[in-house]
Amino acid sequence: MDDIDEALKSHPLERFGTEANRLLKVMDGQLSKHKFICSNNFTIADIAIYPWVRGWKWSKINITKYPQIVDWVERVRSRPAVGRGLAYGVPKEEIDQWSEERKAQYASSGSTIASNKNLDRN
């Protein structure tokens, strides 16, 4: 999104941050009552939410002010099937942390996908 003026990015980024923090508060409330999102059992809700929360550093959303969420991320990540899923098709050394090369690769392709130059304006 390098081709978009910074002023035009500010509102969507602020909106994303506000909504993400609202959702973290909802999660925190749920996790104050249960070990997992919906109950004390691991459910499809945990599976659906985990990838979004797992990428908190990339999204620039700070989950560390919610210790229950940090603990939940660790609980979900420690499940053997989650570990197998994360490892599928990924070099072992990049399961939990991308290499600088891979970060650059994804950043460059993401810029292409999000570019306004790819919009069909006809």
Wavefront OBJ file of the C-alpha trace (Angstrom):
o trace
v 0.000 0.000 0.000
v 2.974 2.228 -0.607
v 1.060 3.996 -3.369
v -1.564 5.356 -0.935
v -1.128 8.720 0.745
v -0.448 8.398 4.503
v -3.397 10.675 5.309
v -5.749 8.269 3.516
v -4.417 5.308 5.510
v -4.854 6.868 8.934
v -8.622 6.385 9.321
v -8.740 2.686 8.311
v -5.705 1.894 10.462
v -7.199 3.723 13.444
v -10.527 1.937 12.891
v -8.778 -1.460 12.723
v -6.864 -0.729 15.935
v -9.995 0.390 17.774
v -11.995 -2.649 16.657
v -9.142 -5.059 17.425
v -8.853 -3.671 20.954
v -12.612 -3.953 21.433
v -12.460 -7.609 20.382
v -9.541 -8.255 22.732
v -11.656 -6.918 25.606
v -14.481 -9.298 24.627
v -11.994 -12.187 24.523
v -10.547 -11.179 27.869
v -14.031 -11.245 29.365
v -14.680 -14.715 28.004
v -11.313 -15.986 29.178
v -11.980 -14.659 32.687
v -14.832 -17.213 32.833
v -13.401 -20.123 30.842
v -10.117 -21.779 29.937
v -10.996 -21.413 26.244
v -13.179 -18.905 24.365
v -16.586 -20.596 24.760
v -16.026 -23.033 27.601
v -13.364 -25.031 29.361
v -13.122 -27.153 26.211
v -11.207 -26.341 23.031
v -13.766 -25.579 20.286
v -14.034 -24.307 16.726
v -14.176 -20.785 18.176
v -10.613 -21.157 19.445
v -9.513 -22.568 16.099
v -11.098 -19.648 14.229
v -9.721 -16.915 16.487
v -6.221 -18.280 17.081
v -4.626 -17.278 13.734
v -5.802 -13.676 14.136
v -4.479 -13.375 17.683
v -1.321 -15.370 16.973
v -0.272 -12.674 14.496
v -0.636 -9.877 17.036
v 2.885 -8.521 16.503
v 2.402 -8.363 12.740
v -0.959 -6.632 13.227
v 0.610 -4.217 15.721
v -2.052 -5.066 18.304
v -0.669 -5.383 21.831
v -2.087 -8.432 23.603
v 0.430 -8.282 26.452
v -1.852 -6.048 28.503
v -4.263 -9.008 28.614
v -2.444 -11.814 30.484
v -5.416 -14.171 30.068
v -5.154 -13.814 26.294
v -1.389 -14.400 26.347
v -1.994 -17.547 28.426
v -4.732 -18.671 26.007
v -2.376 -18.229 23.015
v 0.172 -20.415 24.799
v -2.493 -23.015 25.714
v -3.729 -23.239 22.140
v -0.198 -23.295 20.696
v 0.811 -26.123 23.051
v -1.829 -28.445 21.608
v -0.111 -31.126 19.506
v -2.552 -30.851 16.596
v -2.092 -27.068 16.459
v 1.665 -27.581 16.344
v 1.300 -30.079 13.496
v -0.956 -27.704 11.583
v 1.438 -24.783 11.985
v 4.373 -26.947 10.894
v 2.720 -28.220 7.722
v 4.700 -27.042 4.706
v 6.869 -24.646 6.725
v 10.617 -24.941 7.362
v 11.104 -26.085 10.982
v 13.013 -22.933 11.934
v 10.120 -20.750 10.718
v 7.172 -22.373 12.478
v 6.906 -19.660 15.112
v 9.050 -16.917 13.589
v 9.473 -16.084 9.910
v 12.953 -15.490 8.559
v 13.825 -11.966 7.460
v 13.839 -13.248 3.867
v 10.284 -14.620 4.160
v 9.055 -11.405 5.835
v 10.430 -9.393 2.923
v 8.887 -11.811 0.417
v 5.424 -11.571 1.996
v 5.679 -7.812 2.427
v 6.474 -7.322 -1.247
v 3.705 -9.614 -2.485
v 1.218 -8.051 -0.064
v 2.024 -4.633 -1.453
v 1.259 -5.923 -4.938
v -2.032 -7.485 -3.875
v -3.167 -4.352 -2.013
v -1.988 -1.929 -4.669
v -4.537 0.399 -6.238
v -2.776 -0.220 -9.538
v -4.463 -3.642 -9.652
v -7.995 -2.219 -9.505
v -10.111 -2.542 -12.609
v -11.333 1.004 -13.089
v -13.271 0.438 -16.335
l 1 2 3 4 5 6 7 8 9 10 11 12 13 14 15 16 17 18 19 20 21 22 23 24 25 26 27 28 29 30 31 32 33 34 35 36 37 38 39 40 41 42 43 44 45 46 47 48 49 50 51 52 53 54 55 56 57 58 59 60 61 62 63 64 65 66 67 68 69 70 71 72 73 74 75 76 77 78 79 80 81 82 83 84 85 86 87 88 89 90 91 92 93 94 95 96 97 98 99 100 101 102 103 104 105 106 107 108 109 110 111 112 113 114 115 116 117 118 119 120 121 122
